[in-house]
């Protein structure tokens, strides 16, 4: 599914290619991969989500083919203990299941409070099974009648989930410590970030056509409000697709996405964009890498800057290539996303490790041959 692979919501009628013919150009050449490395390999399957609460607690989950024919899937959840990724057994209903499964969102507060949003069914007719880990067991699974793309858990008794219904209407639900309830929400959230129960960001598609192609909502603990966007530099044939949002503190937030043409195949190169929140307003930060496609992987670096995942077009000499971009203090760098030897990887999820300058990442490796059955995902890390 395009939405699950790109981790973005693509408006109807807008073509976003996975492979283009022009090579990506940038302000600096792609370097080796200093600081970023492969730390674990995951089974073949779609790219999973990732969340981190500290140096000794992180979570990743994804639905993987249970056998070579891929006619059944198994949900796998792993927790980082500070030393290793530990496999957490899931309810039997999600082991070797003939139902279509995929994970678009993982949220965590601690080792004893983590949420996995497991989509069940196709994008056209889907619901989300919400699994809540309490430290020793899973609570009874509840179902949300929507596809959930983003979730946050700012406290053990507070969680939010955002997405869209099969009818492509905005959907949001809130957990108050005892139950989930649907709440009225004006956008279909594709990414969310939280600093506390009184400081939550959501970025996504507006409920109806408007002058803004996407919206960013901020929660203060009581009410949600829309935050005005800066000029995006769109032409009459452009639109902007939001992909990710992150925050280091109330005065340092980031959001990214890409500008694409609405003219189908007659389109200019993709243009990634980056927005910065200074506590009062959003401003545009120029991204000097025309031709790259933002993937939605984004995380603050706890040093005033931000990490972004991106992919480059295919060329005559190679396939789609993944990159990790970094911006801080007016300076950009671009490195090739690390992968297993001989393979290419595309970063699809990132999570800042609270209290550190380190970041977890999840990347989907491209098959080594066109006949290969599935992606094989890897866990990436920046820093110690």
N, C-alpha and C positions, 0 to 999 in steps of 0.2 A: 504494500500500500504506500503511495507516494507520501502521504502525510506522516506515516510512521517512520519512513526511511529518512525524509528530510527534516522531520520534527518541526514542520511549519504548516500553516493552513494556507493553501493556495486558492485565491479567488477563482470562481468559475470563469472559463474563457481565457485564462492567463497561462501560457505555456512556460514551464520552467524546465529547461533541458538538463538531463543528467550528464550529457556530453555535448560539447560544442567543438567547433573547428579551430577557433583562434586560441593561441596560448595566452595564459594570464600574464599581465605585465604588472610590475610593482616598483616601489621606490628603492627596494634593495633586493638582491637575488636571494633565492632560497638557500639557506645554510644547512649544515648538518643539524643535529637535534640536541643542542646543549641543554641539559637539565631535564628534558623529557625522555622517558624510557618505557619500554614494555615491562610490566611487572607481573602479569598473569595472563593466561590464555583461557578463553571461555569456549564452550561447545559451539558447534555450527548453529547459526540461527540469526534472527534479526538483532539489531543493536539494542541493548538494554538501557535502563535508566540508572542514575547514580545519585546518591546523597551522602553527605558527610556531616558529622556533628563534632568531631574532634580527631586528634591524631590516632586514637585507638578505637574509633568507631566510624564505620562507613558502611553503606549498603548499595548493592546492585542487584537488579533482577531482570530477567528476560525469559521469553518462551522459546524453547528450542525443539527442533525436530527430534522425536523420540527414536526414530529409526530412519534408515536411508531413504525410504520412500516418502517420508515426510507427510504421511497421512494421519499421523498423530503427533501431538506436541506435549512437552512437559514444562511446566513453570519451574524455574530455578531461582532461588533467592540466596544470596551470599552476603555475609557480614564480615567486615574487616575487624579483627580483634586487636590490632596493633602489631601482630606478628604474621598473620596469615588470613586468607579469605576462607571463611568457614561456611560450608553448605548447610542451610537451614531447611529441614524437611517441610514440605508444603502439604496442604490437605490433599487426600487421595483423588479428589475430583479433578485435580489439575496435573495429574501424572498420567502420561500416555493417553491424553484426552483427544478424542476425534473432533472436538470443537476447536474452531480457529481461536488462537490465543495470541496476544501481544501486549507488551508493557510499554506505555508511553510516559509513565510518571512514577517516581519513587520519592517518598518524603520520610524524614526521620528526625527525631528529637534526641534520642539516646539509644543505648543498647537494649532498653526495655520498652521502646516505643518507636515503631517503624511502620510505614504504610506502603503497600504495593498496590498500584492501580492496574489490574489485569483486565484488558479489554477482551470481551467474549463475543465472537461473531464478526461479521464483515463491517466495513466502514459504513455501508448503506443501511445495515440493520444490526446495531450493536448495543451492548450495555457494558458496564464495567463492574467486575467483581472486586470489592475492596477488602483486602486482607490486612489485618492489624496484628502485628507481633507485639506481645506484652512482656517479653523477656524469657518466657519458658514455653509459651504456646501461642497459637493463633486464636484470636477471638472468632466467634461465629461470623462467617462471611456475609456481608450485606451487598446488595446490588444497587447501583446507580443507573438510571435509565438514560445514559449518555456515554459518549466516548470521552474519556478524561485524558487531556493532554498535559496538564500541569497540576501539581499539588504542593502544599507546604504544610509543615507541622511546627508552628512556632512555640508550642508548649505541649506537655503530655495530655492536656485536656482541651486542646484547640487545634483544629486542622481544617484546611480548605481544599476543595477540588474544583477544577475548571475545565470546561470543554464545550462540546456541542452535542445536541440531540441528533438522532438519525435524520430528522427533518432540517438539519443545519441551522438550528436556532441556538442562541447562547444558553449555556448551562453552568450553574455554580451550586455547590453544596457546602454546608458548614457542619463540622463536628463539634459539639459543645461539651464533650467529656462523657456523654452517655449515648447520644444518637446523632445520625446524620439527617439534615433537613435541607431541602432545596431552597435557595434564596434567589430573589430577583436580581438579575445582573445584566448589564447592557452590552457586554462583549463576549465573544467566544475566546476564552483565554488559551494561549498556546504556550506560555511560559510564565512562571511566578517565582518570586523571591520574598523572603521574610527575614526581618531582624528581630521581631518580637510580635506578640499578638496585636500590638498597636502600631505596627509598621510593616505593611505588606504591599508588594507591587504585583500587578498582573498586566501583561501585554497581550493584545489579541485583536481580532476583527470586530469592527463595530456592528451593532445589531441591524443597521440599515445603511444604504448608500449615503455617503456624506462627502464633504470636501476632504476629509481625512481618511486615508486608506486603512489606518489602524488606530488604536487608542491605547493609552496607558493609564491604568487606574491605580490610585493610592488609597490604602485603608489606614485610618488613624485609631482604630480600636472601636469606633462607633459607627462611622459612615464611610462610604466609598465616594471618591471624587475623581473626575477626569482631570488629568494634568495636560495643559496645552502643549502641542508639539511645535518645534521650530520649523522653519521652511526646509523642505527636503530637496528642493531643486528639481522637482518633477516637471517633465514636459507634458504636453497634451496627450501623448501616447505612452506615458509611463504610469506605473503604479508601484507602491512600496509594500513589501511583505515583511511583517514583523517575525522574528525568529526566536529571540531570547532576551532575558533580563536578569540582572544580578545587582546586588548592593553590598557595599562594605560597611557603610554607616549612613545615617540620615542625610549627610551632605556629600555622599559619593556613590552614585548609582550609575549603571550602564545598561543600555539596550541596543540590540543590533538587528539587522535584517538585510534585505537586498532590494534594489530597484530593478524592475524588469519592464519590458515593453509589453503593451497590450496588443501588439500587431502580429501576433502569431510568429511564424517563421521569419518574417521580415523584422528582425529585432537587432538592436545594438548589443554589445557585450553587457553582461550582468555588472551591476555596481553595488558592492556591499556598502552599508552605512553603519555608523556608530553614533549613538547619542549619549551625552553625559548629563547627569543630574547633579547640581551643586547645592541642593537643599532648597532652592527657590524655583528653578526653571531648568528645562532641557535645552541643550545646545548641540549643534551638529559638529562632529569631529570628522574631518576629511580622512577617508580611507584611501590610500594611494595604490590600491590593487584592483584596478578595473579588470573585470573578467572572472573574478572569484565569486563563488556562491556561498553565502553564509549558511551554516548547518544548524544553528541554534545552540551549539555548545558555547557557553560563555561563563566566565567566572572572574571575580575580582582577584587581584594578586596580593591584597593586603599591604600594598606599598604605594597606593594611589593610582594604580593602573588596572588593566583588564586583559584577559586572555579571550580569544575568539577562535572557533573552529571554522574552517572553510575548505571548499573543494575547488580544484582548477579544472578547466575543460580538458577533454581528451585531445591529443594531438596525433599526427601521423606516426609518431615514434612511440607513443605510449597511451595508456588509458587514463581515466580520471585520477587525479592525484589529490591527496589530502594535505592540508597545511594547518599549522597553529600560528595565529597572529598574536602579537603582543603590542600594546600601546601604553606608554607612560611618559609624562613630561614632554609631550610633543614629538616623541620618537617612536617609530614603528619598526618591528622586526618580523620576519616571516621564516619559519622553519618547516621542514617536511615532517609530517606526522610519523612517528616511529611505527614500525610493524615488524612482523616476523620476517626473517631473511627471504628476499625474493618477492615479497608481496607489497602491495600498496594499501594504505589504511586511510579512512576518512573519519575524523572525530565527530561524534554526534551528541556527546553529553559531557559536561564538566561540573565539578563541585569543589568549591574552595573548602579547605580543611581549616575549620575555625581555630583561631589562636595561633596559626602558623602562616608561613608564606608559601605553603605547598598546595597543590591542586591535584585531584583525581580526574581522570578522563576515561571515556569509553570510546573506542574506535572500531568501526566495522571494516574488516579487511576484505578487499576485493578477491574473488576467486582466482586461483592461480591459472585457471583455464576456463574458456567459455562454457565448457560442459560441467564445471564444478557445481554441485548441488546448491550450496548455501554459502553465505558469508561465514567467517569465523571471527568473532569479536575478541578484542584484547583490552586489558585494563592498563591504562597509561598513568604515569605519575610524574609530576614536576616537583623537584625538591626532595629533601630527605624523607 
